[in-house]
Amino acid sequence: MTVRIGWIGLGRMGEAMAKRLVKAGHAVYVWNRTASKAAPLADAGASIVGSKQDLAGCDIVFTMVSTTDDLKQVLFDEGGLVAGATRPRIVVDSSSISQEGSAEIRARLEAMGVGYLCSPVSGNAKVAKAGKLLQVASGPQALYTEVEPYLQAMARKVMWVGEGELARIWKIAHNTMFGVIIQNLCEITVLAEKAGIPRHIFLESINDSVLGSMYTKYKTPMLTNLTFDQVTFTPKLLLKDMDLGLAAARAHGVAMPSAAATRESVARLVGRGHEDIDFAVLLVETAKDAGLELKSENRKMSDGLES
Ligand SMILES: NC(=O)c1ccc[n+]([C@@H]2O[C@H](COP(=O)([O-])OP(=O)(O)OC[C@H]3O[C@@H](n4cnc5c(N)ncnc54)[C@H](OP(=O)(O)O)[C@@H]3O)[C@@H](O)[C@H]2O)c1
C-alpha cells in the first residue's frame, strides 16, 4: 500500500526537502500557512491540502517550521494536525527547536498514540535542493527504521543518534559551531583584506586549506560578491540557535566562551536591523568595526553545490 506522506511548512528548507520526496516518487500532501508558497510543490507533483487537519489521515507527517512555539501551534492548537479525532501514525519534525520544547511535544504526541521522531538537518535550502543534506534523527529506533527510507530520499546521509531528544542537542551543537565559524571567518577575512589580500583569493585559499569545508565553500561567493539578499538563513534564526546553544551549555554545565562571544555579535547584527537578509552580512558589520568599507568583487564563482 502506498504510504501517504504529509508536509507542514514550505519555507526555504521545507520546500526544497518536500520536493525531494516528491521527486523520489512518494505520494506527498502539503500544507503551508501562506498558501501561495505551496504552488511550486504542486508544480513538482505534490497534492496541496486546505488545512492541517486534512493531513491527519497521512501515515507520516513531516514538519519544518520556525520555532518551538510554531511547532506546538501547528500540532496542538485549534485546527492543528493532531487536534481532531483522526491523527497520523508518525510525526517527524526537522525544525531547529529546543530540547525541552521537543520533550514536551513528544510527551503530548505519545500520550495520543502518535509516534515522534526529531530529525534536524545540516545544510541550507540549496544544499537540500542538491540532495546534500545530512539528516540525523532521535527517538525510538524502530520508528527511525520505518522512516529512514524517506529521510534517505532527502539527504546524502542519515544517522540515528539515540533516544529521545538527542538529535536536538546534536543540532544545537552543530549550529553553535555554524555561528562560531561564520564569526571567525568574517573576522579573518576582514583582517586579510585590510592587510591587502583580495577577498576572493583569501577565501579560496582557506577553502583549499585543511580548514576549508562545504560550509566555507558555499558561503564564499556570497562573501566575495556581497549578495546577502540571496537569503539562506537570517540573523534572527541564527540568534535563536546561539541562544539554544548557550541554554543547553548552561543546563549541562559546559563553558562555551567562543559561542558566548558569537552570540553577542549576532545579537548586535539583529539589533542593527538586519532582518530579511542572509546572516553572512556579518562580514559587512565586521568590516565597519575595522573602518573598512567593502565592495563587491563581482566574480563568477562556484559554491561547490552544483549537482
Ligand atoms: N535556512 C537554513 O539554512 C536552515 C538550515 C537548517 C535548519 N533550519 C531550521 O529550519 C527551520 C525552518 O527554516 P527556514 O529557513 O525554512 O525558515 P523560513 O523560510 O522562515 O520558513 C518557515 C516556515 O515555517 C512556517 N511557519 C512558521 N511559523 C508558523 C506557524 N506559527 N504556523 C504555521 N506555519 C508556520 C512558515 O510559514 P509561512 O510561509 O506562512 O511564513 C514557513 O513555511 C527553522 O527552525 C530553522 O532554524 C534552517
The ligand as a MOL file (V3000), in Angstrom:
LIG
                    3D

  0  0  0     0  0            999 V3000
M  V30 BEGIN CTAB
M  V30 COUNTS 48 52 0 0 0
M  V30 BEGIN ATOM
M  V30 1 N 17.5640 28.0440 6.2940 0
M  V30 2 C 18.5040 27.2010 6.6780 0
M  V30 3 O 19.6310 27.2230 6.1620 0
M  V30 4 C 18.2040 26.1550 7.7410 0
M  V30 5 C 19.0200 25.0400 7.8010 0
M  V30 6 C 18.7320 24.0440 8.7420 0
M  V30 7 C 17.6610 24.2190 9.6270 0
M  V30 8 N 16.9170 25.3500 9.5690 0 CHG=1
M  V30 9 C 15.7960 25.4560 10.5150 0
M  V30 10 O 14.6600 25.0140 9.8010 0
M  V30 11 C 13.5060 25.7410 10.2240 0
M  V30 12 C 12.8850 26.4250 9.0120 0
M  V30 13 O 13.8550 27.3000 8.4530 0
M  V30 14 P 13.6100 28.0510 7.0590 0
M  V30 15 O 14.9050 28.6990 6.7050 0
M  V30 16 O 12.9190 27.1510 6.0960 0 CHG=-1
M  V30 17 O 12.5900 29.1780 7.5710 0
M  V30 18 P 11.5030 30.0050 6.7120 0
M  V30 19 O 11.9100 30.0990 5.2870 0
M  V30 20 O 11.2840 31.2440 7.5050 0
M  V30 21 O 10.1930 29.0680 6.7700 0
M  V30 22 C 9.4780 28.8550 7.9590 0
M  V30 23 C 8.2670 28.0110 7.6210 0
M  V30 24 O 7.5240 27.7620 8.8070 0
M  V30 25 C 6.1880 28.2220 8.6370 0
M  V30 26 N 5.7040 28.6890 9.9320 0
M  V30 27 C 6.3830 29.4120 10.8610 0
M  V30 28 N 5.6080 29.6550 11.9160 0
M  V30 29 C 4.4150 29.0750 11.6520 0
M  V30 30 C 3.2030 28.9700 12.3810 0
M  V30 31 N 3.0640 29.5120 13.6020 0
M  V30 32 N 2.1640 28.3080 11.7990 0
M  V30 33 C 2.3110 27.7550 10.5790 0
M  V30 34 N 3.4300 27.8100 9.8510 0
M  V30 35 C 4.4720 28.4660 10.3910 0
M  V30 36 C 6.2830 29.3200 7.6160 0
M  V30 37 O 5.0290 29.5670 7.0340 0
M  V30 38 P 4.7760 30.9110 6.1670 0
M  V30 39 O 5.2990 30.5950 4.8060 0
M  V30 40 O 3.3300 31.1070 6.2050 0
M  V30 41 O 5.5470 32.0120 6.8500 0
M  V30 42 C 7.2920 28.6930 6.6330 0
M  V30 43 O 6.6780 27.6970 5.8520 0
M  V30 44 C 13.9830 26.6870 11.3300 0
M  V30 45 O 13.7740 26.0850 12.5810 0
M  V30 46 C 15.4550 26.8470 11.0260 0
M  V30 47 O 16.1930 27.2110 12.1770 0
M  V30 48 C 17.1340 26.3020 8.6170 0
M  V30 END ATOM
M  V30 BEGIN BOND
M  V30 1 1 1 2
M  V30 2 2 2 3
M  V30 3 1 2 4
M  V30 4 1 4 5
M  V30 5 2 4 48
M  V30 6 2 5 6
M  V30 7 1 6 7
M  V30 8 2 7 8
M  V30 9 1 8 9
M  V30 10 1 8 48
M  V30 11 1 9 10
M  V30 12 1 9 46
M  V30 13 1 10 11
M  V30 14 1 11 12
M  V30 15 1 11 44
M  V30 16 1 12 13
M  V30 17 1 13 14
M  V30 18 2 14 15
M  V30 19 1 14 16
M  V30 20 1 14 17
M  V30 21 1 17 18
M  V30 22 2 18 19
M  V30 23 1 18 20
M  V30 24 1 18 21
M  V30 25 1 21 22
M  V30 26 1 22 23
M  V30 27 1 23 24
M  V30 28 1 23 42
M  V30 29 1 24 25
M  V30 30 1 25 26
M  V30 31 1 25 36
M  V30 32 1 26 27
M  V30 33 1 26 35
M  V30 34 2 27 28
M  V30 35 1 28 29
M  V30 36 1 29 30
M  V30 37 2 29 35
M  V30 38 1 30 31
M  V30 39 2 30 32
M  V30 40 1 32 33
M  V30 41 2 33 34
M  V30 42 1 34 35
M  V30 43 1 36 37
M  V30 44 1 36 42
M  V30 45 1 37 38
M  V30 46 2 38 39
M  V30 47 1 38 40
M  V30 48 1 38 41
M  V30 49 1 42 43
M  V30 50 1 44 45
M  V30 51 1 44 46
M  V30 52 1 46 47
M  V30 END BOND
M  V30 END CTAB
M  END
